[in-house]
Amino acid sequence: MSDVYEEAYCHLVWATTQREAMILSAMEILLYDYIHQKCRQKKAFAYALGGMPDHVHLICSIPASIAVADFVQLIKGSSSHYVSHHSQSDALRWQHGYGYLTFAKHDLSAVISYVKEQKKHHAEGKLWPKLEKVPTERHGMKASASLGTGTGSAGLLSRESRSATEEL
């Protein structure tokens, strides 16, 4: 598909199994380096990568030749395998599912900043709820749950930087 113009900005978020705090500092470095490497390998551009011990956020542009679901499956599966075999920690396991949002180019810097400052936002309880949603399975039913307990901005971006659509 070399004759395709593409300009799409994605926010992906996924969590560890049962939201266990598995991603500690040494593992985080290994994991993030691997995810960046895998993105380059698949010709996806990673703008930002961040998270907490129980989840990861990735801001990226994925080539049109790769389905989002395939890309996420590849990143989650291969990163779990790699880290589990190259880390001194226990095995890294991801829970099923992920959150996926697209956003406009003019929102890119704000979303990048949010992801890079994950630890600060969680510590202060200033979360953007839409960027923290991942599916969860409870009692055999699928539902959507937010990561963390903060009560930050009701919308995705501040009024000054929101697009005409008001919310992503």
C-alpha positions in Angstrom: 0.0 0.0 0.0 2.7 2.5 -0.9 0.2 4.8 -2.6 -1.8 5.5 0.5 -1.7 8.9 2.3 -2.2 8.3 6.0 -2.2 10.5 9.0 -3.8 8.9 12.0 -2.9 9.3 15.7 -3.8 6.5 18.1 -3.9 6.2 21.8 -3.6 2.6 23.1 -3.8 1.4 26.7 -3.7 -2.1 28.1 -3.3 -3.6 31.6 -1.5 -6.4 33.3 -3.5 -9.5 34.4 -5.8 -8.6 37.3 -4.1 -5.2 37.4 -1.1 -6.6 39.2 1.7 -4.2 39.7 4.1 -6.1 37.6 5.9 -3.4 35.7 8.6 -2.2 38.1 11.5 0.2 37.2 14.0 -2.4 35.8 11.2 -4.2 33.9 9.8 -0.9 32.7 13.0 0.1 30.9 13.3 -3.3 29.2 9.6 -3.3 28.3 9.5 0.2 26.8 12.8 -0.3 24.9 11.3 -3.5 23.4 8.0 -1.8 22.5 9.8 1.0 20.8 11.9 -1.5 18.8 8.9 -3.5 17.8 7.1 -0.3 16.6 10.1 0.6 14.4 10.2 -2.9 13.1 6.5 -2.6 12.0 7.0 0.9 10.7 4.7 2.4 13.3 5.8 5.6 14.9 5.7 5.7 18.7 5.3 9.3 19.9 5.1 8.4 23.6 5.1 5.5 25.9 4.3 5.6 29.5 2.3 4.0 32.3 2.1 2.7 35.7 3.1 -0.7 37.3 -0.3 -2.1 36.2 -0.8 -0.6 32.7 0.8 0.9 29.6 -0.1 3.8 27.3 1.2 4.0 23.8 0.7 7.0 21.5 1.5 6.0 17.9 0.7 6.1 14.2 0.2 2.6 12.8 0.6 2.0 9.0 -2.6 1.5 7.1 -1.4 -1.9 6.1 -1.7 -3.2 9.6 -5.0 -3.7 11.4 -5.1 -2.1 14.9 -6.1 -5.4 16.5 -3.2 -7.2 14.8 -0.7 -4.5 15.9 -1.9 -4.6 19.5 -1.8 -8.4 19.6 1.7 -8.3 18.3 2.9 -5.7 20.7 1.3 -7.3 23.8 2.2 -10.9 22.9 5.8 -10.3 21.9 6.5 -7.9 24.7 5.2 -10.3 27.3 7.3 -13.1 25.8 10.4 -11.0 25.5 10.3 -9.5 29.0 9.4 -12.8 30.6 12.5 -14.3 29.1 14.9 -11.4 29.6 13.9 -10.0 33.0 14.9 -11.1 36.5 11.3 -10.5 37.6 8.3 -12.8 37.3 6.6 -13.3 34.0 4.8 -10.4 32.5 1.2 -11.2 31.7 -1.4 -8.9 30.0 -5.1 -9.1 30.6 -7.3 -9.5 27.5 -8.4 -6.5 25.6 -7.2 -2.9 25.2 -8.4 0.7 24.9 -8.2 2.4 21.6 -8.9 6.0 20.7 -7.9 8.2 17.8 -7.4 12.0 18.0 -6.6 15.0 15.9 -3.1 16.2 15.1 -3.6 19.4 17.0 -4.2 17.3 20.2 -1.0 15.3 19.8 1.2 17.4 22.1 -1.3 17.4 24.9 -1.9 13.6 24.7 1.9 13.0 24.5 2.4 15.1 27.6 -0.4 13.2 29.4 1.2 9.8 28.6 4.8 10.9 29.5 3.5 12.3 32.8 1.5 9.2 33.8 3.1 8.7 37.2 2.5 12.4 38.1 -1.1 12.3 36.9 -1.9 9.2 38.9 -0.2 10.5 42.0 -2.2 13.7 41.8 -5.5 12.0 40.8 -5.7 14.2 37.7 -6.6 11.5 35.1 -8.3 11.8 31.7 -10.9 9.1 32.1 -11.3 8.4 28.4 -7.5 7.6 28.1 -7.6 5.3 31.1 -10.4 3.0 29.9 -9.7 -0.7 29.1 -12.1 -3.6 28.9 -12.4 -5.9 31.8 -14.2 -9.2 32.3 -16.3 -9.6 35.4 -18.6 -12.5 36.0 -18.3 -13.6 32.4 -19.5 -10.2 31.0 -17.4 -7.7 29.3 -17.4 -4.2 30.7 -15.3 -1.1 30.5 -13.3 0.1 33.5 -11.0 3.0 34.1 -7.5 2.6 35.4 -6.9 4.5 38.6 -9.3 6.4 40.7 -8.6 10.0 39.8 -11.3 12.5 39.0 -9.4 14.7 36.5 -10.7 16.4 33.4 -14.2 15.3 32.4 -13.2 15.7 28.8 -10.1 14.5 27.1 -8.4 17.9 26.6 -8.7 21.4 28.2 -11.2 23.8 26.7 -8.3 25.7 25.0 -7.1 22.7 23.1 -10.3 20.8 22.4 -11.3 20.3 18.8 -14.7 21.2 17.4 -16.0 17.7 18.3 -15.7 18.7 22.1 -14.7 15.2 23.2 -12.7 12.4 21.7 
